[in-house]
Amino acid sequence: MNPNEIKSELIKLGISQKEIARRCGVATSTVNQVLSGIRVSAKIRTEIASAIGKPANEIWPDDVTQANKLACS
């Protein structure tokens, strides 16, 4: 999925970047950077994937750091 598709899916599900940030204990700007591809965080990516209901490796197929990671909440 590209960043806009991920953001759209979160919006469709009523999940804000602020909520993801709260669950992970990070700033909203950090979540935005991960969504935009500026920063990589397995913890945040896993939480986003969990919120969307898809495996992280389906959303970010090229990221091998996703294996066996747990979501924030």
N, C-alpha and C positions, 0 to 999 in steps of 0.2 A: 504494500500500500504506500502511496505517496503521502507526504505530510498533510496536504489538504484533505485527502480521503480519511485519514486518521482523525483529524480535527472535526470533520463533518460527522463522522460516526459517533464521536464523543458528544457532540451537540445534540444529535438525534436521540441519544440515550439520556440526555439531560445531565451529563457529567461534565463539570467544568474543569479547566486546567487548575483552578484554585483548589478544587476538591482532590485532584490527584496530588497536588503539592502538599496538601494537609496530610493525606494518608502517608506520604513518603517523608514528611518532615523536612521539606525543602521549599525554596522560594518558587512562586509561580513562574518567575522568569526562567528558572532552571528547567521546569517542565516544558515551557515554550521552546527553549533551546534544544531540548531533546526531540520534541516534535518536529522542529525545523531542520534537524540533522546537524546542528552546529555543535552539539555536545552528545556524547554517548554515555548512557547510564543504564546498566542492565536492570538495576532495581526499579527505576522509573519506567523503563520500557516494559518490564514485566507487569507492573501495576496497570499501565495503560492497556496492555493486552488482556489482562484479567477483567478490566472494566468493560472492554469491548466484547469479551467472550470469545476471543480467538487466541490461538497459541502465538507467543511472541515471534517464533521463527516463521510464522506465516506472514506477519506484519513486516518483519525485518529479516527476510530470508538469508541475507548475506552476513548476518551477525552471529558468529559462532559463540559469542560470550553468553548467549541466552540459555544454554543447556543447564537444567537443574537449578534455575533461579526461583526465588520465592517473591511473591508480590509484597508490597509494603504493609498492607493492612492485615 
